[in-house]
Amino acid sequence: MKLTELLSKFKNYKVFNLKDFNVKGISCDSRKIEPNFIFVAIKGSKQDGLQFIPQAIKKKAKAIILEKFPKYKNKDLTYIKVKNIRRFYAHLCSEFYQNPSKYLKVVGVTGTNGKTTITYLIENILKNVKKDSLVIGTIDYRYKNRIFSSHNTTPSCEEIQSLLWQAKRENVEYAIMEVSSHGLSQYRVEGIDFSYAIFTGLSQDHLDYHRTMNAYFNAKARLFKMLSKDAFAIINIDDHYAHRLIKLTKAKIVTYGLSRKADFSASQIHKDINGTDFILNSPKGKIKIYTPLLGKYNIYNILASCAFAVLDGIKLSEIRDAQKNFINPPGRLELVWKKDFYVFVDYAHTPVALKNVILTLREVFKGRLILVFGCGGNRDRKKRPIMGKIASDLADFVVVTSDNPRNEEPQRIIRDILKGIKSKNYKVIPDRKEALLFALSMAKPKDVILVAGKGHERYQIIKDKIIPFDDRLIIREYLNEPIRDS
């Protein structure tokens, strides 16, 4: 596509030294620039894209997008000045890839917790009715047995549009995306035509970035403001922010929850160590659902996926059949050991998620609950004592350790956690491997060990180093369990 043709789709920009050329790609990462690329010089929280213009020029970029013309300009370059560079970049990528979302049914899932599980549940329902989907989320990006590494829950707009374009080209019908608050506030999903948006709920997280819960909510709300009147907003009506969100969208409202006023609800709930069964109440009728998943929060996740499926025309019997053999996403209440005692690994790294997973295990297991957890560095410090209090209130014994300390001192993070711990049944072991081995060594028959925080992650971030580390592998090695790929 020619640069002039690409720019013809836009208004409110200024060009200096316009030279037409066939655009081969667009990127805000100078390392990815190739000849005839457009480089987008975005100012981030740590680095300014303007610093990398010389590198982009060296790699034969032909045009630069920025928010202010530089004083000294290269006569061989085209400079494009825009008011909101992130928003312009997102729409530019969509146009470059021929607006692929218009040819797919795109499902966006947002909220503090539950996003990953819901995308897996929807993918599983679609597989059951022989429909292909692209999934973009925390664990990986995948479609038709192709798997790409995930670097962000919601990737860059260029990467999203490229994935959507590839999926469309291979006749994939659906795209299911985890939509993070960071991705929304940075306009990464602008230019995407969402058919469905799911709101799981909001609780404290990412306040290191958003600062206030109101700002966090407003970031999430952007997804629902983007929806057309023909799209569906599927909202957890039991959440405190639900009614506020409903007022902000022109989409068709569909609700789910455990309250009677929800369009999709669950009744006659029964839980045991092997799973959960309940009656799904929907506008299309009632049906009994069985799932191997545990916990009240997973009933919410299933209701959200069922709401999507019914709205998309999938039969209740097909939805029921898809639930029976569903396997937890990696690191989501993943059972790692089941013999004389149990060991679960879970991604819970927020106060609500930690409370939910502990209460879930308490409901079905009668032995002691030993918790191993920490909090990530360079992230919301306010949630650390809250999580410490939840841990000491609900677990029988707590091992406080490191998560991903990043550039913070582990001991400082641990001190923040300890401010909330009120019992004496805890031990501090900063080294995460030592902490895991200690918890395993103290386990008795019928005990349950919960390792929270890192879930599916196969690394630990210490300072600027990414070190291979997988809670599940360490547990299995210690217990002499054959290592299997998760």
Buried (B, 14 or more C-beta within 10 A) or exposed (E): EEBEEBBEEEEEEEBEEEEEBEBBBBBBBBEBBEEBBBBBBBBEEEEEBBEBBEEBBEBEBBBBBBBEEBEEEBEEBBBBBBEEBBBBBBBBBBBBBBBBBEBBBBBBBBBBBBBBBBBBBBBBBBEBBEBBBBBBBBBBBBBEEEEBEBEBBBBBBBBBBBBBBBBBEEEBBBBBBBBBBBBBBBBBBBBBBBBBBBBBBBBBBBBEBBEEBEBBBBBBBBBBBBBEEEBBBBBBBBBEBBEEBBEBBEBBBBBBBBEEEBBBBBEEEEBEEEBBBBBBBBEBEEBEBBBBBBBBBBBBBBBBBBBBBBBBEBEBEEBBEBBEEBEBBBBBBBEBBEEEBBBBBBBBBBBBBBBBBBBBBBBBBEBBBBBBBBBBBEBBBEBBBBBBBBBBBBBBBBBBBBBBBBEBEBEEBBBBBBEBBEEEEBBBBBEBBEBBBBBBEBBEEEBBBBBBBBBBBBEBBBEEEEEEBBBBBBBBEBBEBEEEEB
